[in-house]
Amino acid sequence: MVQLSFAVMSVGSSFGHHPPQRRVSWYGASWVLLTDIVGTSVLTLPGVAGQLGWVWTICLIIGLCPVSIYTSLLMCRTRSLLKQKQGVEPLSMGDAAGYTLGIRARKVTLFLVYGLFGYIGNSSYLLTMGKTLQGVFYDTMVCLPSAVLYSCLLCAPFAAAVRQLSDSIALCFANFLLISACLVIVMASLAANGQNESSHRYAFDDDLNFMKVFGAATNIVYSYTGQWLYFEIMAEMEKPEDFPKVFFVNAPLQVGMYLLVACWGYYYSGDQSDGYFLDNLTAGTAKRWASLLLLAHVGIAFIIKNVVLARYAHACLSPSRSQIRTRDEGGLRAHAEFGACSLLLIAGGYLIANSIPFFDDLLGIIGGLLSGPISFLLPMALLAGACRAAPAEFLGNHEAREVHSKRQATIFDLFSCLFIGGFVLLTMCVGTSQVILSIVQRSKSLGPPFSCHALDTVR
């Protein structure tokens, strides 16, 4: 069985080290990435359609796919330039920033990717698990803070004990099937119950405005976030130059699933589509089983990413002992430190999950503030840095310079980056502002952070 070692995802501490063993084919890598990208974000898309209508929703889902692919190809070009010009291979975004933009940029990038984006994203998993527990035990009316606490207690023993993970392609595929089965149950239940007669369906929502479009776009931006992992994946591929082939599998499945879930949910629930797909179901057997499958899916993802984050935190606090993996190597204290880091991260995640207890708004904050810059802006900056950092011997004659420049940035790249950069900046400013307004309004009507937020069993 082909294995993907999550050791390379640990901290980006591989700066200057040799790459890991190359055992992953492009086809296997496509399933690893599909599992990472197509996750909880798909659950927000019917709610996006409920805000925008079906035209803008379809345009944004389809339009952001080539944007995501393009920025991913920029990362491939960055890796290729670094190999050609400096003889080095980035094993993480932090490595790439260090090689192209300097050591300070590497530290900032690692903090943004692991310390903020990865950590807040993993905290959203705790919120999701809390909501799934509410769905599984819908007849007990458990409050959301309690459900999130139970999720933390459920994950804590695994998070504290496991320091290394080897994730097989089979496990990735199984985890993808879990989320798929959950979606099938929800869609089948909606179809069995028929359209919500009190809801309406529009090509464009009547109250649509500039801020509303970009506010909803934050969730779609988050659904195309995977670039933070691409250098790690390329480092483990048998042929890293085959990485672009993963999109032959990923792009059709990703766009197809996003469109299906968004349009299906909007067709049956209309403008009353909830931002958390499972909340469109009435309490009952279908909701319980869908919640149980989603709990398993999110639990696996949380444990995997928490190991990565805990190793990052441990390396920051104790660089020497963070490299000791087993007790036989004298790492008993290191193991205890790692466990403490894991538990502290979970405790902090509990606070974040309950600070923004609205699922789609929490993902919108992540998508607006972090996903756009990390997934779309940073790859452009890395390529620019790689193009600029040419060694003197490579630029020794006019012919070499001309050939070299043709392999780098083009007019198409310039206009593409300007367009993408403008869109991301609008999403960061306008979209995030709209999400914050939504959080304030919902806090007034549904209750502030850490209030009960019990499951609505009437829906």
C-alpha positions, 0 to 999 in steps of 0.5 A: 500500500502506498503511504503518505508520511505526515512527517513532511507536514510536520513543521516545515522544519525541513529547511535545508534537509533532504526530501523524504522517500518518493513513493506517491503516484500522481493518482494517489496524491490526487486522493490525498488532496481531494480528502483535504480539500473537499471536507466541511466547506462543502456543507456551507454551499447551499447556504451560499446559494440561499444568500446569492441565488443560483446564478452567482453561486454557480459562477463563483464555484466554476470560476474559482476552480481555474483560479485555484488550479492556476495558483497551484501551477505557479507553485509547481513553477516555483519548485522547478525554478528553485531546483534549476537555479539553486539546486534546492527543493522546498518541502513546505510553503515555509521552505519556499518562502525561505528560499525565495523571500528570505528567512524572515518570510519563512518564519512569517509564512510558517506562522500564518500557515500553521499558527493561524490558518491551520490552527483556526481551521482545525478549531472549526473541526471541533465546532463541526464535531459539536454540531454533529454530536447535537445531531446524533443525540438530537433528542437530548437537546445538548447545548453547543458548548457542551457538545464541543467539550465532549468532542474535545474529550473524545479527541484528546487521548488520541491527540496526546498519544499519537506523534506520527501518522502514516496516512495511506491512500486507502484511508484518504479514500475511505474518509472521502467516502464518509463525507460523500455518504453523509451528503447522499443521506442529506440529499436523499432525505431532502428529496423524500421530504420535497421542496420547502413550500415557504421558501423562494428560489431566485436567479439573483436574490432580491436583496443582493448587493456588493457586500453580500456577494463577497461575504458569501464568496469567502466560503467558496474561497475556503472550499478551494483551499489546498495550496498550503499542502502542495509542496509537501505532496510534491516532495513525496511524489515519485515524479513531482513534475506530474503534480499538475495531473492531479487536477484531472481527477480533482477538478471534475470531482470537486466542481461536480460535488460542489455544484451538486450539493449547492444546487440540490440544497437550494432546489429543496430549501430555497432561500431558507437554505441553512449555512450548515447543510445538515441543519436543513434536515428535520430531527430524525433517523436521517439526521442522526446517521448523517451526523454520525458519518460526518463525525467520523470524517471530521474526527479523522481529519482533526487528529491528523492535522492536530498532530501536525500542529502539535509538532509545530508548537513543540518545535517552537518551544523545544526544537531539540526534543521535538525531533525525538520520536520514541521513548526508546530514543530517550524522548519520554520528556519529549513525549510528555511535552508533545502531549501537553502541546496537543492538549493546550491546542485543543483547549484553545480550539474549544475557545475559538469554536465557541467564540464564533458558534456559527459554522458558515461564519467561522469558515467565512472568517477563515476563507476571507482573512487567511485562505485567499492570501495563503492559497492565492496571493502567497503562490504569486509572491513565491514565484516572483521571488524565485524568478528574482533569485537567479544565480549570477552564473545562470545569467552569464550571457544574453541567450541564457537570459532570454531563454530563462525569462521565457520560462518565468513570468509572462504578460498573461501571468501579470494580468492574471495575478492582478485580477486574482490579487484584486479579487482576494483583496476585496474578499479580505476587506469587503467579504470579511466585513460582511461576515463580521456583520453577520456574526453580530446580527446572529449573536443578537438573534440567536444568542452570543458566544458560549450561549446554549445554541441548542439544535433546532428540532422543529426545522 
